[in-house]
Each structure stands twice: as C-alpha cells, then as structure tokens.
Amino acid sequence: MILGSCEPIKRLREDIAYAARADAKVLITGESGAGKELVARAIHDGSARSSGPFMTINCAGIPETLLESELFGHVRGSFTGAFRDRPGLLESARRGTVFLDEVGEMSLRMQGLLLRFLETGEIQRVGADLLVQRVDVRVVAATNRPLNQDIEEKRFRSDLYYRLNVIHLVVPTLRERRDDVPLLLKHFVDSYARRYSTVPCQFDDEALSLLTAYDWPGNVRELKNTAERLVVRRHALVTPAELPQEVLNVRPLAATGDSAGDASRNGTRDEIFARLLEGRECFWSVVYDPFMSRDLTREDIRALVRAGLERTGGSYSALLHLFNMESEDYKRFLNFLTKHQCHMPFQNFRMASVKRPAPRPEERRTA
C-alpha cells in the first residue's frame, strides 16, 4: 500500500496503475529507502500476473558468480557445491514478476547476460550446454544510481538501459512530500505498537514540526526506524527531548527561525565552495576531513554538492574535477555521497536553464 495524499504520491499511484495494466518492463528510480520495492510489489499486485510469484533479488548483495546462478540456475557439478540441478529465479517466477533491485550494481558481464535474456526470453543454466525453453516472466528493475551518468562512464550498457526503461517510474523522496510525514508516522507507530503490544505514542506540536521539517536522507526507511525506536522506548508523549539528535539539528531553522545561524552556516559553505573553485583545494581535505571530524554536517555536504552540480549540469564526472579530485577517485566519491545520503539525482540539474553568452561588443553596438 502506497500511503500519502500529496501530489507526487498521487502521480506515482497513477503511474503504478498504468504500469500494472501493461506487461512491459519497468525501471524504478529513486533514492535509497524511498520505497522502490513497495512500488514494484504494487505493480505486480495490480497486474494480470498477481496470482503468480513475485520474486526479489538484490543485485548489489550477491557476488557475480552466485548472482548468475541465482538468476539463471545451474546444473549438477557446474561448480563446487552444485550437488543437484537447480532452477534460477527467472525460471521459478514463470508467469509472475522478478524484481531486480539495485540493477545498476551489476557487472558488465552480468549486464550482457541479462540483456540476452530480455531479448530472447531464453534461459541457459550455469554449466548447461543446452538452453532451457523460454520463460514467461515480467522483469521490474530498480536503482538509486544515475544510470545515464554510468552509461557515459562506460559502467552501464546503454542497450540494457533502453531494454529496461520501457516504463520509467520515479519514486519521490520524503523531503519532497513532507506533508505526508505525520500520516506515515502514525501508520508506523500504530503498526509497531500492535507488534510490541503497547500503546501508540503521541507527539506534541513542536516534536511533530521538527519531524516534518527534517530532510529524512534515509527517506521512508529512516522514518520507519525512528517510529520503531520511539515505540520500543514506550514514550506516552514524544517531545523534542525524545527525538534523535539528527532531527534536532534542524531546530534552529525550523523551530526558532534563527536567521543569524542560517547566515553563518551559509557563509561557511560559501567560503568552502570558494576554496574549492578559486583556491583549487581538494575535496578530501577541505570537505571530507572536516565532515568526518564533525565540523561539517550532512546538510553542508548536500549544499556543496548541489551548488557544484548546478555548475556542471548534473555531471558527477565534471564535479570530480571541479572539486579537484583525481579521475580514479570517482567511485570513492560516489560511494561516500551514497553512504551518507548526499547523492542527488542528476536529472534535477540537467533541466536547469543554460545562461546565454554575453553579446560581443559589435553586437551591443548594433543592438
């Protein structure tokens, strides 16, 4: 069930409905914790395949050799421990749906194998000489990675991208639907209260305001964990004192309107941005080290990355050089941003208007 009453969620529910009516492949994108698997499940449940199996595999959590076996199956003796023939998920989900979570983490070799299956529908188990008959299964894939950027960097196959991206659904972040925070919070609190046989906690106005103002970098998953933590602690009334520290960090801006503190923080970010662009200092020393020592916040990192992406038109590879890092730092940089929930969809910056070049002197004279 997709909870929410804001416009982004209403549009998403409409997209789910038309995706369920078709049998085309679906690519779901969105930040980690936003609910991509829930969307995939809703598509399956609303489709003609709802009576068939819904099977999920996390492509990032399984080594390549095991991932091939999990997807396509194997025959006896094909590798150590293969004591019998075993069908893979694609074969087992016949007349159902397979959800490939974090498909952007697949190796290029696995991408090629998946592409061949999507084109032919034929399965060849690991170690088998012959193809198994074609299987009737719908593939829904999801990723939090910028696949267009990965295609430019030769880490993701463009032909696979276009095979998967028949219907494209974007799951909104929780900060894009703040009005839904109270509704989701009540749902999770009531659910965990039933699980732990306790009374659902209530929230005072200030605590609820802080929770709504918080950016929720971990999205709905983070909100759900916060709700469980509060229920387990058995607070009858939740006040700001009971909230996690990261939520309280928004208090000066959201609760007290401390414009002086806001200006000071923005001044710090501007100074760091100038050191990166004008002083040509390296991101790792100017931003990473202070962040790890807690002199900079997650919001500071997001603000700097946002400002950089506005300059590069959403290109993370160009951002790498803008922030004075070496090309081999690309993966480390993206991993850092993803780990700390500071990675932003590049599409938001590709649509920014491009400034027109200033007219040449002779053009100004004739104007």
Order of alpha helices (4+ residues) and beta strands (2+ residues): alpha-beta-alpha-beta-alpha-beta-beta-alpha-beta-alpha-beta-alpha-alpha-beta-alpha-beta-alpha-alpha-beta-alpha-alpha-alpha-alpha-alpha-alpha-alpha-alpha-alpha
